[in-house]
Every structure is written in C-alpha cells, then in structure tokens.
Amino acid sequence: MAKHLAIPTFNTRPTREDCMASLYDRWFKCSSKKRGEDTGRSSGGITTKRHLVSDAKGLPLAIRLSSGNRHDMSEAIPTIESIKVPRVGRGAPKTRPARLLADKGYDSKALRTYLTSRGIKHTIPKRTYENPKPRVGRPLVFDALLYKCRWTVERVFSHLNSFRRIAVRYDHKKASYLGFLQVAAIMLTLRNF
C-alpha cells in the first residue's frame, strides 16, 4: 500500500475562523507579492499616482508617488516642499515657486492657507459640487485665462508616458520606479537644453 496517500475524513469541517484566516493570508499577506509597493485600487484598476510640479517651460521640478486609492491632497504639500531648484551662482536652492496652478482635485482650504502662508500665489478652480451658499469674507479670485497655461503639466505627463517603463509600471519596488521616473525627468530636461 502507498503510505503517502492521505485518506480524507469527512466528519471534520474547517471552522469559520480557519476559513477567514486562510482568506486573510491569500488576499492581504500575498498582495504585496502580486502588486508593487505603493499601489492601490482606484476606478482605473490597481494604479500608482504620480504627483508632479513643473515650471512654465515644462521642466519637472519635483516628483512624488502615492498609491492609487489616496487623495491628491495627501501629497500636495510634500510635493511642493520637495522643490529644490539650484540658483545660478552662490546661494541656497529656490524652494518656493512664484505661482502654482492646480486642478480641481487640489481644491482645499488647507492647501490654500499653506500657499498663502508661504507667499505663493495660486490659481485653483473650485469644485462644482461644493455648497452653493455664498461664503463670508472676500471671494476667491480665479483667473481663467491664467489657468489655461496648466496644459504644460499635462504635456510633461504625456512626455513621461512616452517612456514605456514609466507608462506601464513593471517595477515592484517603489524606489526603482521612482528612480526610473527621475531618469525620465532628467532626459526631458536635457532635451530642452
């Protein structure tokens, strides 16, 4: 007789706790092996968000990554704080842009007060689904003509997506994907000079 065959016993059923524990092991413990670091489920599937600040010429100044299920505002202030543009000659690098253009995803009172406290002028449109009641105080000024210049940031994203390794994330590690993203940003910068 073969000793390596096990005869199943039908009177022992797994408990609910055993089933839930195995489900937890399959979905949550192994999810990091299936997906890369800093990925999350959004409406487009499992994605990584790229947060980018560029200048008026379309040169990337700061890049950060977050998982796809996080809100844009969670990385807005750290992305702005990571700007470091070297000065010509001597002196500390520039860390404060003169003006910031952002889309509706970045509309929040916290970001507006942060930008005002640092002396950064901003053009951020209001969300259309906010409370239509008039607010007390001075109304927010929105320059629609200046907001049309935001296409330069979208152009930077489209240039970054021309690199296949950036458009489709193949890397599991966040550091390696961010490194390739920074190399692509350096290549875009060198194209303009």
N, CA, C and O of each residue as an XYZ file, in Angstrom:
772
protein
N       0.837     -1.192      0.000
C       0.000      0.000      0.000
C       0.869      1.239      0.000
O       1.941      1.252      0.605
N       0.424      2.258     -0.661
C       1.162      3.527     -0.670
C       0.876      4.276      0.614
O      -0.275      4.505      0.987
N       1.955      4.652      1.277
C       1.795      5.337      2.561
C       1.667      6.840      2.405
O       1.270      7.524      3.348
N       1.994      7.365      1.236
C       1.960      8.812      1.079
C       0.564      9.346      0.771
O       0.389     10.564      0.767
N      -0.405      8.534      0.523
C      -1.770      8.983      0.274
C      -2.498      9.143      1.598
O      -2.460      8.271      2.466
N      -3.150     10.266      1.722
C      -3.926     10.513      2.936
C      -5.398     10.290      2.628
O      -5.900     10.742      1.599
N      -6.063      9.615      3.491
C      -7.486      9.345      3.317
C      -8.242     10.479      4.007
O      -8.106     10.662      5.217
N      -9.038     11.245      3.253
C      -9.757     12.349      3.882
C     -10.844     11.848      4.819
O     -11.505     10.841      4.566
N     -11.001     12.567      5.881
C     -12.090     12.261      6.804
C     -13.170     13.297      6.586
O     -12.892     14.495      6.544
N     -14.399     12.839      6.447
C     -15.482     13.735      6.095
C     -16.201     14.321      7.292
O     -17.059     15.188      7.124
N     -15.882     13.880      8.476
C     -16.597     14.415      9.627
C     -15.892     15.638     10.235
O     -16.415     16.211     11.191
N     -14.731     16.060      9.721
C     -14.061     17.263     10.235
C     -14.160     18.356      9.181
O     -13.545     18.261      8.119
N     -14.923     19.376      9.473
C     -15.049     20.524      8.584
C     -14.214     21.663      9.128
O     -14.090     21.798     10.345
N     -13.634     22.490      8.269
C     -12.893     23.640      8.778
C     -13.849     24.646      9.412
O     -14.968     24.847      8.939
N     -13.394     25.260     10.473
C     -14.227     26.253     11.158
C     -14.228     27.557     10.379
O     -13.442     27.747      9.451
N     -15.118     28.442     10.769
C     -15.192     29.751     10.119
C     -13.907     30.535     10.316
O     -13.471     31.252      9.415
N     -13.288     30.401     11.505
C     -12.051     31.108     11.783
C     -10.924     30.623     10.869
O     -10.106     31.417     10.406
N     -10.889     29.309     10.615
C      -9.873     28.779      9.711
C     -10.057     29.317      8.293
O      -9.086     29.666      7.621
N     -11.295     29.379      7.852
C     -11.559     29.895      6.512
C     -11.196     31.371      6.413
O     -10.599     31.794      5.423
N     -11.553     32.167      7.436
C     -11.238     33.588      7.412
C      -9.735     33.819      7.484
O      -9.216     34.736      6.847
N      -9.032     32.993      8.258
C      -7.584     33.129      8.350
C      -6.925     32.811      7.019
O      -5.988     33.501      6.618
N      -7.393     31.786      6.328
C      -6.798     31.459      5.033
C      -7.147     32.528      4.001
O      -6.328     32.842      3.137
N      -8.358     33.092      4.083
C      -8.732     34.177      3.182
C      -7.853     35.397      3.433
O      -7.413     36.054      2.490
N      -7.597     35.699      4.707
C      -6.726     36.817      5.045
C      -5.324     36.586      4.484
O      -4.709     37.501      3.935
N      -4.821     35.353      4.625
C      -3.482     35.050      4.120
C      -3.417     35.206      2.602
O      -2.436     35.719      2.064
N      -4.460     34.763      1.925
C      -4.432     34.837      0.464
C      -4.525     36.262     -0.041
O      -3.804     36.630     -0.968
N      -5.394     37.075      0.544
C      -5.638     38.398     -0.011
C      -4.702     39.469      0.505
O      -4.241     40.298     -0.279
N      -4.405     39.484      1.790
C      -3.680     40.608      2.341
C      -2.188     40.353      2.501
O      -1.380     41.242      2.234
N      -1.814     39.166      2.929
C      -0.398     38.910      3.095
C       0.302     38.720      1.757
O       1.469     39.088      1.619
N      -0.374     38.164      0.784
C       0.246     37.912     -0.512
C       0.031     39.053     -1.495
O       0.545     38.998     -2.612
N      -0.708     40.077     -1.116
C      -0.980     41.153     -2.068
C       0.278     41.927     -2.408
O       0.388     42.456     -3.514
N       1.239     42.009     -1.481
C       2.466     42.725     -1.796
C       3.297     41.964     -2.817
O       4.099     42.571     -3.525
N       3.123     40.650     -2.910
C       3.854     39.887     -3.911
C       3.212     40.048     -5.287
O       3.904     40.042     -6.305
N       1.891     40.192     -5.312
C       1.198     40.335     -6.588
C       1.358     41.741     -7.147
O       1.541     41.913     -8.352
N       1.292     42.742     -6.283
C       1.364     44.132     -6.713
C       2.652     44.737     -6.194
O       3.316     44.163     -5.331
N       2.997     45.878     -6.715
C       4.184     46.564     -6.257
C       3.905     47.403     -5.022
O       2.766     47.517     -4.572
N       4.957     47.980     -4.491
C       4.809     48.881     -3.348
C       4.102     50.144     -3.803
O       4.240     50.577     -4.947
N       3.354     50.716     -2.897
C       2.657     51.979     -3.149
C       1.695     51.880     -4.334
O       1.632     52.788     -5.163
N       0.956     50.791     -4.413
C      -0.101     50.676     -5.405
C      -1.430     50.556     -4.674
O      -1.484     50.058     -3.550
N      -2.472     51.000     -5.296
C      -3.789     50.928     -4.681
C      -4.865     50.849     -5.737
O      -4.659     51.235     -6.887
N      -5.997     50.351     -5.338
C      -7.104     50.180     -6.267
C      -7.875     51.487     -6.390
O      -8.288     52.083     -5.396
N      -8.055     51.913     -7.627
C      -8.875     53.085     -7.922
C      -9.857     52.695     -9.023
O      -9.997     51.515     -9.346
N     -10.523     53.672     -9.588
C     -11.511     53.352    -10.628
C     -10.855     52.796    -11.881
O     -11.513     52.114    -12.666
N      -9.574     53.070    -12.086
C      -8.865     52.570    -13.255
C      -8.174     51.248    -13.020
O      -7.483     50.755    -13.912
N      -8.335     50.660    -11.855
C      -7.673     49.407    -11.520
C      -6.605     49.649    -10.463
O      -6.677     50.620     -9.710
N      -5.618     48.768    -10.410
C      -4.533     48.906     -9.443
C      -3.505     49.851    -10.044
O      -2.871     49.528    -11.048
N      -3.340     51.014     -9.434
C      -2.519     52.063    -10.027
C      -1.615     52.717     -8.996
O      -1.735     52.490     -7.792
N      -0.707     53.535     -9.510
C       0.148     54.402     -8.712
C      -0.040     55.813     -9.234
O      -0.006     56.038    -10.443
N      -0.238     56.765     -8.334
C      -0.393     58.159     -8.752
C       0.964     58.833     -8.753
O       1.776     58.639     -7.848
N       1.192     59.630     -9.788
C       2.412     60.423     -9.881
C       2.042     61.880     -9.655
O       1.224     62.441    -10.385
N       2.644     62.487     -8.649
C       2.413     63.903     -8.344
C       3.617     64.667     -8.852
O       4.756     64.308     -8.553
N       3.374     65.717     -9.615
C       4.446     66.397    -10.321
C       4.267     67.900    -10.230
O       3.153     68.415    -10.328
N       5.379     68.598    -10.041
C       5.401     70.052    -10.127
C       6.363     70.388    -11.249
O       7.493     69.901    -11.263
N       5.930     71.216    -12.191
C       6.806     71.627    -13.285
C       6.788     73.143    -13.392
O       5.901     73.810    -12.860
N       7.791     73.675    -14.097
C       7.820     75.119    -14.296
C       7.025     75.469    -15.552
O       6.418     74.595    -16.171
N       7.030     76.744    -15.926
C       6.226     77.204    -17.058
C       6.735     76.661    -18.384
O       5.982     76.609    -19.356
N       8.004     76.253    -18.442
C       8.563     75.704    -19.678
C       8.300     74.209    -19.821
O       8.581     73.636    -20.873
N       7.769     73.570    -18.786
C       7.501     72.145    -18.837
C       8.631     71.295    -18.307
O       8.707     70.109    -18.627
N       9.515     71.869    -17.500
C      10.599     71.097    -16.900
C      10.153     70.594    -15.539
O       9.696     71.389    -14.717
N      10.271     69.300    -15.273
C       9.840     68.768    -13.974
C      10.729     69.276    -12.843
O      11.955     69.244    -12.954
N      10.120     69.741    -11.764
C      10.853     70.247    -10.601
C      10.816     69.280     -9.430
O      11.806     69.142     -8.712
N       9.689     68.609     -9.225
C       9.547     67.675     -8.102
C       8.574     66.581     -8.499
O       7.553     66.839     -9.136
N       8.908     65.333     -8.106
C       8.057     64.183     -8.414
C       7.916     63.354     -7.147
O       8.894     63.092     -6.447
N       6.684     62.945     -6.863
C       6.417     62.033     -5.745
C       5.411     60.988     -6.198
O       4.665     61.198     -7.154
N       5.399     59.866     -5.502
C       4.481     58.774     -5.809
C       3.553     58.525     -4.633
O       3.928     58.733     -3.479
N       2.351     58.083     -4.930
C       1.434     57.617     -3.891
C       0.583     56.502     -4.491
O       0.548     56.313     -5.706
N      -0.090     55.781     -3.628
C      -0.929     54.694     -4.117
C      -2.166     55.268     -4.806
O      -2.555     56.410     -4.562
N      -2.769     54.466     -5.661
C      -3.871     54.944     -6.489
C      -5.139     55.258     -5.732
O      -6.001     55.970     -6.248
N      -5.282     54.739     -4.503
C      -6.514     54.982     -3.764
C      -6.402     56.150     -2.797
O      -7.342     56.399     -2.042
N      -5.289     56.876     -2.791
C      -5.145     58.043     -1.919
C      -5.578     59.303     -2.658
O      -5.496     59.386     -3.883
N      -6.033     60.265     -1.893
C      -6.482     61.523     -2.481
C      -5.277     62.344     -2.914
O      -4.187     62.204     -2.358
N      -5.479     63.202     -3.914
C      -4.392     64.041     -4.411
C      -3.854     64.985     -3.351
O      -2.663     65.297     -3.340
N      -4.724     65.439     -2.463
C      -4.309     66.408     -1.449
C      -3.315     65.823     -0.446
O      -2.575     66.576      0.186
N      -3.281     64.513     -0.287
C      -2.375     63.920      0.695
C      -0.918     64.122      0.314
O      -0.052     64.097      1.189
N      -0.620     64.321     -0.964
C       0.756     64.508     -1.407
C       1.019     65.905     -1.952
O       2.117     66.163     -2.446
N       0.063     66.802     -1.879
C       0.252     68.136     -2.466
C       1.320     68.930     -1.726
O       2.255     69.434     -2.348
N       1.196     69.048     -0.420
C       2.155     69.849      0.351
C       3.547     69.210      0.352
O       4.526     69.933      0.168
N       3.691     67.868      0.554
C       5.039     67.299      0.460
C       5.685     67.457     -0.916
O       6.905     67.588     -1.012
N       4.885     67.446     -1.978
C       5.455     67.646     -3.314
C       5.959     69.067     -3.481
O       7.027     69.285     -4.053
N       5.201     70.031     -2.988
C       5.637     71.427     -3.078
C       6.875     71.649     -2.224
O       7.775     72.392     -2.616
N       6.928     71.007     -1.052
C       8.094     71.173     -0.182
C       9.344     70.498     -0.725
O      10.448     70.826     -0.291
N       9.205     69.565     -1.658
C      10.377     68.878     -2.192
C      11.006     69.603     -3.383
O      11.946     69.091     -3.990
N      10.499     70.783     -3.720
C      11.083     71.564     -4.819
C      12.412     72.146     -4.353
O      12.485     72.815     -3.323
N      13.459     71.881     -5.126
C      14.772     72.465     -4.869
C      15.411     72.761     -6.217
O      15.914     71.859     -6.887
N      15.386     74.036     -6.612
C      15.963     74.463     -7.885
C      17.253     75.213     -7.572
O      17.218     76.223     -6.870
N      18.403     74.736     -8.084
C      19.664     75.427     -7.776
C      19.708     76.807     -8.403
O      19.224     77.024     -9.514
N      20.299     77.732     -7.669
C      20.447     79.095     -8.160
C      21.676     79.180     -9.067
O      22.596     78.369     -8.968
N      21.669     80.168     -9.940
C      22.845     80.445    -10.752
C      23.822     81.215     -9.861
O      23.500     82.300     -9.376
N      24.978     80.671     -9.655
C      25.938     81.310     -8.760
C      25.826     80.727     -7.359
O      25.567     79.536     -7.188
N      26.023     81.577     -6.363
C      26.013     81.124     -4.984
C      24.633     81.304     -4.364
O      23.816     82.096     -4.834
N      24.399     80.552     -3.305
C      23.147     80.705     -2.571
C      22.407     79.388     -2.421
O      22.689     78.402     -3.103
N      21.463     79.409     -1.513
C      20.641     78.222     -1.265
C      19.698     77.996     -2.442
O      19.344     78.950     -3.135
N      19.282     76.751     -2.682
C      18.367     76.498     -3.798
C      16.995     77.124     -3.559
O      16.564     77.301     -2.420
N      16.330     77.450     -4.643
C      14.983     78.022     -4.559
C      14.010     76.917     -4.181
O      14.030     75.835     -4.769
N      13.169     77.187     -3.209
C      12.204     76.186     -2.754
C      10.766     76.688     -2.852
O       9.834     75.969     -2.490
N      10.579     77.911     -3.336
C       9.239     78.484     -3.367
C       8.940     79.000     -4.761
O       9.601     79.925     -5.233
N       7.946     78.410     -5.433
C       7.575     78.947     -6.750
C       6.812     80.256     -6.600
O       6.239     80.536     -5.547
N       6.809     81.050     -7.656
C       6.094     82.324     -7.618
C       4.586     82.112     -7.700
O       3.822     82.828     -7.053
N       4.157     81.136     -8.489
C       2.727     80.869     -8.679
C       2.522     79.374     -8.857
O       3.391     78.670     -9.372
N       1.359     78.900     -8.424
C       1.014     77.492     -8.557
C      -0.331     77.376     -9.246
O      -1.307     77.995     -8.824
N      -0.382     76.579    -10.310
C      -1.631     76.262    -10.996
C      -1.950     74.806    -10.695
O      -1.085     73.945    -10.855
N      -3.161     74.513    -10.266
C      -3.546     73.144     -9.929
C      -4.978     72.903    -10.394
O      -5.734     73.847    -10.624
N      -5.343     71.633    -10.529
C      -6.692     71.306    -10.972
C      -7.636     71.192     -9.777
O      -7.242     71.445     -8.639
N      -8.883     70.810    -10.048
C      -9.915     70.786     -9.006
C      -9.643     69.770     -7.912
O     -10.173     69.898     -6.809
N      -8.830     68.769     -8.196
C      -8.518     67.761     -7.189
C      -7.728     68.318     -6.018
O      -7.708     67.722     -4.941
N      -7.083     69.448     -6.220
C      -6.272     70.061     -5.175
C      -6.984     71.219     -4.482
O      -6.350     71.984     -3.755
N      -8.276     71.355     -4.692
C      -9.032     72.440     -4.072
C      -9.338     72.091     -2.620
O     -10.194     71.249     -2.346
N      -8.647     72.732     -1.702
C      -8.934     72.557     -0.279
C      -8.475     73.798      0.470
O      -7.568     74.509      0.038
N      -9.109     74.033      1.573
C      -8.771     75.196      2.379
C      -7.374     75.056      2.975
O      -6.657     76.047      3.111
N      -6.982     73.834      3.331
C      -5.665     73.612      3.927
C      -4.550     73.978      2.951
O      -3.570     74.613      3.341
N      -4.692     73.583      1.684
C      -3.667     73.909      0.694
C      -3.640     75.400      0.412
O      -2.567     75.989      0.279
N      -4.803     76.009      0.322
C      -4.833     77.460      0.062
C      -4.187     78.250      1.193
O      -3.450     79.202      0.935
N      -4.448     77.872      2.437
C      -3.822     78.592      3.548
C      -2.322     78.324      3.599
O      -1.549     79.219      3.941
N      -1.896     77.098      3.263
C      -0.464     76.792      3.226
C       0.245     77.646      2.176
O       1.300     78.222      2.444
N      -0.343     77.723      0.978
C       0.269     78.509     -0.089
C       0.299     79.991      0.261
O       1.283     80.673     -0.025
N      -0.762     80.493      0.873
C      -0.802     81.893      1.267
C       0.228     82.185      2.351
O       0.861     83.240      2.334
N       0.403     81.260      3.295
C       1.380     81.479      4.362
C       2.813     81.481      3.833
O       3.678     82.140      4.409
N       3.076     80.762      2.757
C       4.413     80.761      2.157
C       4.581     81.849      1.113
O       5.669     81.994      0.556
N       3.542     82.615      0.831
C       3.629     83.698     -0.139
C       3.579     83.233     -1.583
O       4.118     83.899     -2.467
N       2.942     82.100     -1.833
C       2.828     81.561     -3.186
C       1.445     81.908     -3.724
O       0.434     81.543     -3.124
N       1.400     82.607     -4.847
C       0.113     82.898     -5.484
C      -0.407     81.616     -6.117
O       0.375     80.803     -6.608
N      -1.714     81.434     -6.109
C      -2.271     80.178     -6.613
C      -3.507     80.422     -7.453
O      -4.250     81.378     -7.234
N      -3.712     79.539     -8.419
C      -4.895     79.525     -9.253
C      -5.433     78.104     -9.245
O      -4.934     77.230     -9.954
N      -6.455     77.889     -8.432
C      -7.070     76.571     -8.285
C      -8.575     76.747     -8.448
O      -9.184     77.497     -7.684
N      -9.192     76.078     -9.421
C     -10.639     76.239     -9.578
C     -11.396     75.555     -8.449
O     -10.930     74.574     -7.869
N     -12.559     76.088     -8.153
C     -13.394     75.495     -7.107
C     -14.122     74.287     -7.665
O     -14.441     74.223     -8.853
N     -14.375     73.344     -6.794
C     -15.166     72.182     -7.203
C     -16.591     72.621     -7.472
O     -17.094     73.533     -6.816
N     -17.238     71.989     -8.419
C     -18.589     72.414     -8.796
C     -19.638     71.873     -7.844
O     -20.748     72.403     -7.791
N     -19.316     70.826     -7.087
C     -20.324     70.220     -6.218
C     -20.259     70.754     -4.792
O     -20.888     70.185     -3.899
N     -19.514     71.831     -4.554
C     -19.457     72.383     -3.210
C     -20.746     73.122     -2.889
O     -21.611     73.315     -3.743
N     -20.844     73.523     -1.640
C     -22.030     74.214     -1.158
C     -22.227     75.525     -1.933
O     -21.328     76.365     -1.948
N     -23.380     75.711     -2.572
C     -23.570     76.912     -3.382
C     -23.830     78.178     -2.567
O     -23.903     79.265     -3.140
N     -23.974     78.065     -1.227
C     -24.217     79.262     -0.426
C     -22.987     80.163     -0.452
O     -21.860     79.669     -0.432
N     -23.189     81.469     -0.498
C     -22.027     82.373     -0.510
C     -21.272     82.312      0.816
O     -21.870     82.206      1.887
N     -19.944     82.381      0.716
C     -19.114     82.338      1.911
C     -18.896     83.739      2.445
O     -18.945     84.722      1.705
N     -18.656     83.811      3.735
C     -18.390     85.095      4.368
C     -16.952     85.480      4.066
O     -16.062     84.629      4.090
N     -16.718     86.754      3.782
C     -15.358     87.212      3.523
C     -15.131     87.486      2.055
O     -16.057     87.488      1.244
N     -13.881     87.714      1.743
C     -13.512     88.044      0.386
C     -13.647     86.818     -0.517
O     -13.186     85.741     -0.138
N     -14.262     86.942     -1.698
C     -14.406     85.772     -2.577
C     -13.047     85.373     -3.163
O     -12.154     86.205     -3.316
N     -12.913     84.091     -3.484
C     -11.684     83.594     -4.082
C     -11.573     84.104     -5.506
O     -12.552     84.098     -6.253
N     -10.395     84.540     -5.876
C     -10.160     85.050     -7.218
C      -9.641     83.908     -8.075
O      -8.671     83.240     -7.715
N     -10.287     83.689     -9.200
C      -9.869     82.644    -10.116
C      -9.625     83.263    -11.476
O     -10.533     83.854    -12.061
N      -8.415     83.135    -11.983
C      -8.035     83.689    -13.273
C      -8.130     82.583    -14.326
O      -7.227     81.755    -14.443
N      -9.211     82.574    -15.081
C      -9.438     81.513    -16.069
C      -8.427     81.589    -17.200
O      -8.051     80.558    -17.756
N      -7.980     82.785    -17.551
C      -7.006     82.932    -18.627
C      -5.657     82.343    -18.221
O      -4.993     81.686    -19.023
N      -5.263     82.578    -16.991
C      -4.013     82.016    -16.491
C      -4.109     80.509    -16.305
O      -3.119     79.798    -16.477
N      -5.290     80.017    -15.957
C      -5.485     78.588    -15.740
C      -5.295     77.790    -17.027
O      -4.991     76.598    -16.975
N      -5.470     78.431    -18.175
C      -5.282     77.739    -19.445
C      -3.825     77.332    -19.656
O      -3.543     76.488    -20.506
N      -2.907     77.909    -18.907
C      -1.485     77.546    -19.027
C      -1.164     76.245    -18.310
O      -0.014     75.807    -18.344
N      -2.128     75.615    -17.669
C      -1.886     74.365    -16.943
C      -1.626     73.196    -17.876
O      -1.237     72.121    -17.419
N      -1.828     73.379    -19.153
C      -1.585     72.307    -20.111
C      -0.119     71.906    -20.135
O       0.196     70.799    -20.573
N       0.791     72.768    -19.677
C       2.214     72.408    -19.674
C       2.477     71.214    -18.753
O       3.325     70.375    -19.058
N       1.758     71.130    -17.633
C       1.929     69.991    -16.734
C       1.398     68.724    -17.391
O       2.013     67.663    -17.290
N       0.259     68.834    -18.061
C      -0.288     67.670    -18.760
C       0.651     67.223    -19.879
O       0.763     66.031    -20.164
N       1.320     68.180    -20.506
C       2.291     67.844    -21.546
C       3.486     67.096    -20.949
O       4.017     66.183    -21.582
N       3.915     67.470    -19.744
C       5.014     66.755    -19.086
C       4.607     65.315    -18.808
O       5.398     64.396    -19.020
N       3.374     65.106    -18.332
C       2.904     63.740    -18.098
C       2.872     62.946    -19.405
O       3.224     61.767    -19.417
N       2.460     63.573    -20.495
C       2.421     62.861    -21.767
C       3.826     62.538    -22.262
O       4.037     61.477    -22.850
N       4.795     63.433    -22.036
C       6.183     63.137    -22.408
C       6.749     62.019    -21.543
O       7.500     61.178    -22.036
N       6.398     62.000    -20.263
C       6.857     60.918    -19.394
C       6.265     59.579    -19.824
O       6.926     58.544    -19.740
N       5.019     59.609    -20.283
C       4.371     58.370    -20.727
C       4.921     57.864    -22.051
O       4.603     56.750    -22.466
N       5.745     58.668    -22.721
C       6.367     58.164    -23.946
C       7.433     57.113    -23.632
O       7.824     56.345    -24.511
N       7.902     57.075    -22.385
C       8.802     56.014    -21.950
C       7.940     54.832    -21.489
O       7.120     54.965    -20.581
N       8.139     53.693    -22.120
C       7.272     52.543    -21.854
C       7.363     52.075    -20.412
O       6.367     51.655    -19.824
N       8.537     52.147    -19.854
C       8.718     51.662    -18.486
C       8.033     52.583    -17.481
O       7.734     52.157    -16.365
N       7.785     53.805    -17.846
C       7.091     54.745    -16.970
C       5.580     54.637    -17.162
O       4.825     54.687    -16.191
N       5.141     54.490    -18.408
C       3.703     54.432    -18.686
C       3.066     53.208    -18.045
O       1.977     53.299    -17.479
N       3.741     52.061    -18.131
C       3.258     50.836    -17.506
C       4.258     50.478    -16.427
O       5.436     50.262    -16.712
N       3.805     50.415    -15.213
C       4.727     50.157    -14.104
C       5.041     48.666    -14.045
O       4.169     47.845    -13.762
N       6.304     48.330    -14.318
C       6.759     46.947    -14.236
C       7.477     46.663    -12.927
O       7.641     45.498    -12.562
N       7.907     47.689    -12.214
C       8.729     47.528    -11.017
C       7.862     47.284     -9.797
O       6.829     47.929     -9.621
N       8.281     46.352     -8.955
C       7.568     46.091     -7.712
C       7.993     47.068     -6.626
O       7.183     47.440     -5.777
N       9.245     47.483     -6.643
C       9.753     48.378     -5.608
C       9.467     49.826     -5.977
O       9.633     50.235     -7.125
N       9.037     50.585     -4.991
C       8.727     51.988     -5.207
C       9.982     52.771     -5.570
O       9.940     53.659     -6.421
N      11.101     52.442     -4.924
C      12.344     53.183     -5.150
C      12.834     53.013     -6.590
O      13.315     53.974     -7.189
N      12.720     51.812     -7.151
C      13.200     51.613     -8.519
C      12.292     52.317     -9.525
O      12.779     52.871    -10.510
N      10.971     52.302     -9.289
C      10.063     53.019    -10.198
C      10.292     54.519    -10.112
O      10.303     55.207    -11.132
N      10.475     55.028     -8.902
C      10.742     56.456     -8.737
C      12.077     56.825     -9.376
O      12.214     57.906     -9.949
N      13.060     55.932     -9.281
C      14.352     56.188     -9.915
C      14.233     56.294    -11.426
O      14.806     57.203    -12.026
N      13.492     55.374    -12.054
C      13.295     55.451    -13.496
C      12.470     56.682    -13.874
O      12.683     57.270    -14.934
N      11.546     57.065    -13.023
C      10.764     58.275    -13.271
C      11.659     59.505    -13.229
O      11.495     60.420    -14.035
N      12.604     59.532    -12.295
C      13.531     60.663    -12.216
C      14.508     60.673    -13.386
O      14.865     61.742    -13.881
N      14.943     59.500    -13.834
C      15.804     59.446    -15.020
C      15.051     59.969    -16.241
O      15.619     60.703    -17.049
N      13.788     59.599    -16.380
C      12.981     60.104    -17.496
C      12.813     61.617    -17.393
O      12.834     62.310    -18.410
N      12.648     62.139    -16.175
C      12.525     63.591    -15.993
C      13.838     64.290    -16.352
O      13.819     65.380    -16.924
N      14.975     63.675    -16.024
C      16.270     64.252    -16.391
C      16.423     64.262    -17.919
O      16.925     65.230    -18.490
N      15.990     63.187    -18.568
C      16.071     63.144    -20.028
C      15.184     64.215    -20.675
O      15.563     64.813    -21.683
N      14.001     64.452    -20.091
C      13.142     65.532    -20.608
C      13.797     66.881    -20.413
O      13.705     67.752    -21.278
N      14.465     67.064    -19.271
C      15.129     68.337    -19.017
C      16.283     68.547    -19.996
O      16.468     69.654    -20.501
N      17.053     67.509    -20.267
C      18.194     67.636    -21.172
C      17.747     67.848    -22.621
O      18.488     68.434    -23.410
N      16.553     67.383    -22.981
C      16.037     67.634    -24.336
C      15.792     69.118    -24.571
O      15.930     69.603    -25.694
N      15.430     69.836    -23.515
C      15.086     71.251    -23.666
C      16.312     72.150    -23.676
O      16.182     73.349    -23.922
N      17.488     71.616    -23.420
C      18.688     72.454    -23.409
C      19.552     72.192    -24.599
O      20.604     72.814    -24.746
